[in-house]
Amino acid sequence: MVGGGHNGLVAAAYLARSGLSTVVCERRGVVGGRGGERAPVRPDFTVTSLSYVVSLLPADLVHDLQLTRHGYHVYPQGPYFAPRADGRYLRLPARPGGTAPGDQ
């Protein structure tokens, strides 16, 4: 296996799970690809620049690789409000099926 990005890690995990001897080679000092990069939020706090992508993992992948056993957990975020210069916006509720504050 070449590359320790999130896609390479998933592929390697499935190959190893099927019984194949698997090696992951990554030239950088950290695995995870873009999901492993750190961005400063303030001097004493960093987050991965694409951490939201992890919350998009398919449920069958999370189950197959037993990711919750290894500490995987999605903390729901919201509500979201993303305005655009043309006046349109995206507004999402704080919880699925809920309404955003101020919705009637």
SULTA-V215570 format. One record per residue. N is the residue number from 1. D_CENTER is the distance of its C-alpha to the mean C-alpha in whole Angstrom. Layout:
BEGIN
[[N | D_CENTER] [N | D_CENTER]]
END
This chain:
BEGIN
[[1 | 21] [2 | 21] [3 | 18] [4 | 15] [5 | 12] [6 | 9] [7 | 12] [8 | 15] [9 | 13] [10 | 13] [11 | 16] [12 | 18] [13 | 17] [14 | 18] [15 | 21] [16 | 22] [17 | 22] [18 | 24] [19 | 26] [20 | 26] [21 | 26] [22 | 23] [23 | 23] [24 | 20] [25 | 21] [26 | 19] [27 | 22] [28 | 20] [29 | 20] [30 | 16] [31 | 14] [32 | 10] [33 | 11] [34 | 10] [35 | 7] [36 | 10] [37 | 12] [38 | 13] [39 | 14] [40 | 17] [41 | 17] [42 | 21] [43 | 23] [44 | 22] [45 | 18] [46 | 15] [47 | 11] [48 | 9] [49 | 10] [50 | 6] [51 | 4] [52 | 5] [53 | 3] [54 | 1] [55 | 4] [56 | 6] [57 | 7] [58 | 11] [59 | 12] [60 | 15] [61 | 13] [62 | 11] [63 | 15] [64 | 17] [65 | 15] [66 | 16] [67 | 12] [68 | 13] [69 | 16] [70 | 15] [71 | 13] [72 | 10] [73 | 10] [74 | 9] [75 | 11] [76 | 12] [77 | 13] [78 | 16] [79 | 18] [80 | 17] [81 | 20] [82 | 20] [83 | 23] [84 | 25] [85 | 28] [86 | 29] [87 | 29] [88 | 27] [89 | 24] [90 | 21] [91 | 21] [92 | 19] [93 | 20] [94 | 19] [95 | 18] [96 | 18] [97 | 22] [98 | 23] [99 | 24] [100 | 24] [101 | 26] [102 | 29] [103 | 29] [104 | 32]]
END
